[in-house]
């Protein structure tokens, strides 16, 4: 199966060092290879590579909010071939 759509889940995806920059560079490379990439974060990142879509999702880790967050993620993540999640 060829990877066509990738979702990235990260609370903030704020660039500034470490893994976040690596994720953004990898996303840019994947988009250049024709793979659709969408980032799901709590707030709009300061910069996303061209072609990477973004969707705001309340990724609150408090237990009582998870049923609503899980429903939102289930709707948003349908149709993706792979999901990369970090910093939870």
Secondary structure as a PSIPRED ss2 file (coil, helix, strand):
# PSIPRED VFORMAT (PSIPRED V4.0)

   1 X C   1.000  0.000  0.000
   2 X C   1.000  0.000  0.000
   3 X C   1.000  0.000  0.000
   4 X C   1.000  0.000  0.000
   5 X E   0.000  0.000  1.000
   6 X E   0.000  0.000  1.000
   7 X E   0.000  0.000  1.000
   8 X E   0.000  0.000  1.000
   9 X E   0.000  0.000  1.000
  10 X E   0.000  0.000  1.000
  11 X C   1.000  0.000  0.000
  12 X C   1.000  0.000  0.000
  13 X C   1.000  0.000  0.000
  14 X C   1.000  0.000  0.000
  15 X C   1.000  0.000  0.000
  16 X C   1.000  0.000  0.000
  17 X C   1.000  0.000  0.000
  18 X C   1.000  0.000  0.000
  19 X H   0.000  1.000  0.000
  20 X H   0.000  1.000  0.000
  21 X H   0.000  1.000  0.000
  22 X H   0.000  1.000  0.000
  23 X H   0.000  1.000  0.000
  24 X H   0.000  1.000  0.000
  25 X H   0.000  1.000  0.000
  26 X H   0.000  1.000  0.000
  27 X H   0.000  1.000  0.000
  28 X H   0.000  1.000  0.000
  29 X H   0.000  1.000  0.000
  30 X H   0.000  1.000  0.000
  31 X H   0.000  1.000  0.000
  32 X H   0.000  1.000  0.000
  33 X C   1.000  0.000  0.000
  34 X C   1.000  0.000  0.000
  35 X C   1.000  0.000  0.000
  36 X E   0.000  0.000  1.000
  37 X E   0.000  0.000  1.000
  38 X E   0.000  0.000  1.000
  39 X E   0.000  0.000  1.000
  40 X E   0.000  0.000  1.000
  41 X E   0.000  0.000  1.000
  42 X C   1.000  0.000  0.000
  43 X C   1.000  0.000  0.000
  44 X C   1.000  0.000  0.000
  45 X C   1.000  0.000  0.000
  46 X C   1.000  0.000  0.000
  47 X C   1.000  0.000  0.000
  48 X C   1.000  0.000  0.000
  49 X C   1.000  0.000  0.000
  50 X C   1.000  0.000  0.000
  51 X C   1.000  0.000  0.000
  52 X C   1.000  0.000  0.000
  53 X E   0.000  0.000  1.000
  54 X E   0.000  0.000  1.000
  55 X E   0.000  0.000  1.000
  56 X E   0.000  0.000  1.000
  57 X C   1.000  0.000  0.000
  58 X C   1.000  0.000  0.000
  59 X C   1.000  0.000  0.000
  60 X C   1.000  0.000  0.000
  61 X C   1.000  0.000  0.000
  62 X C   1.000  0.000  0.000
  63 X H   0.000  1.000  0.000
  64 X H   0.000  1.000  0.000
  65 X H   0.000  1.000  0.000
  66 X H   0.000  1.000  0.000
  67 X H   0.000  1.000  0.000
  68 X H   0.000  1.000  0.000
  69 X H   0.000  1.000  0.000
  70 X H   0.000  1.000  0.000
  71 X H   0.000  1.000  0.000
  72 X H   0.000  1.000  0.000
  73 X H   0.000  1.000  0.000
  74 X H   0.000  1.000  0.000
  75 X H   0.000  1.000  0.000
  76 X H   0.000  1.000  0.000
  77 X H   0.000  1.000  0.000
  78 X C   1.000  0.000  0.000
  79 X C   1.000  0.000  0.000
  80 X C   1.000  0.000  0.000
  81 X C   1.000  0.000  0.000
  82 X E   0.000  0.000  1.000
  83 X E   0.000  0.000  1.000
  84 X E   0.000  0.000  1.000
  85 X E   0.000  0.000  1.000
  86 X E   0.000  0.000  1.000
  87 X C   1.000  0.000  0.000
  88 X C   1.000  0.000  0.000
